[in-house]
Amino acid sequence: MARVRTTTDTGRRAADGAQRALLFALFSIPVLALAAAILLFFLAGGLDLSILMPLWLVPLVLGAAAFTGCALVLRQRRSTERQIQDLRAKITSEGDQARRRLLRRLDHELKNPLTVLQAVISGSEDQLPDAASWGSVATQTRRLSRLVGDLRGLAELEVAQLERVQVDVEQLLRDVLDDTAEGPQGRDAEQRRISLHLPKAPWPLPAIQGDPDLLRLSLHNLLSNAIKYSSAGDSIEITAQELDGSLIIDIADTGRGIPEEEQDLVLEELARASNARDMPGSGIGLALVRVIVARHGGTLILRSRDGHGTSVSMRLPLHPPAAA
């Protein structure tokens, strides 16, 4: 928000300076022409004045042109100012809406744990909580701890210094597959038809500059989602290709998909699709991937059909800007 405001203010100051210079030039032209005509009149001496009379039309014509030019400049300036004001209003409105959505989601995520904790505390006024109650407290406490940790990690990631090394993408993808097979989702992964497609011709995938740990985390999150929101026997395809100076990694599945009207929202913090509420999760995963990709100067593209499956693509520049 502040960055956009600074950019627009700088642009406006530059435009004001250019417009002042143009107005000065437009007003100077007829003045100089009039001065030249007067000087020529006095220098003419005994010449026939009827020959010089048309020269008096020159300042008038140039003055009319200057007036028209000034009117057009002022009109363009007002139009530019209106566009800047509209842009600021749009950015402010979108920022306010995003904050309200985040607060609503945070309220929803906190409501259940706090309700359980409050119920246990209220019941303990008469007698000590039993083992089941303590178990509920422990579960909800862990849930709150994970939520706070995920939000803190996301906030730190947006400003943290990234490591920049050469990353072998092919090996990175194979490592992510191995990690998943050996992790908690290993049994579910065995029940999916997971395939990895990497090009060999005309040349293999090039290495990219990036933070290997963060790229590994983002790919793990995407593969984890593909497994979580698909069923036994579904297909998960992982592909990678080089295109126009970028590396595109796509993870697609034939799972439950995401409703069309919710596809933009699921990339935000704490957002979850309406057909995913039966599965555990905090709604941080895709937001985390989006931030990691953006920090590498890339873009995240999500395509989905409700009931058919989802495709999430990471488009990463082979040579990202140093400040990304």
Secondary structure, 3 states (H helix, E strand, C coil): CHHHHHHHHHHHHHHHHHHHHHHHHHHHHHHHHHHHHHHHHHHHCCCCHHHHHHHHHHHHHHHHHHHHHHHHHHHHHHHHHHHHHHHHHHHHHHHHHHHHHHHHHHHHHHHHHHHHHHHHHHHCCCCCCCHHHHHHHHHHHHHHHHHHHHHHHHHHHCCCCCCCEEECHHHHHHHHHHHHHHCCCHHHHHCCEEEEECCCCCCCCCCEEECHHHHHHHHHHHHHHHHHCCCCCCEEEEEEEEECCEEEEEEEECCCCCCHHHCCHHHCCCCCCHHHCCCCCCCCHHHHHHHHHHHCCCEEEEEEECCCEEEEEEEEECCCCCCC
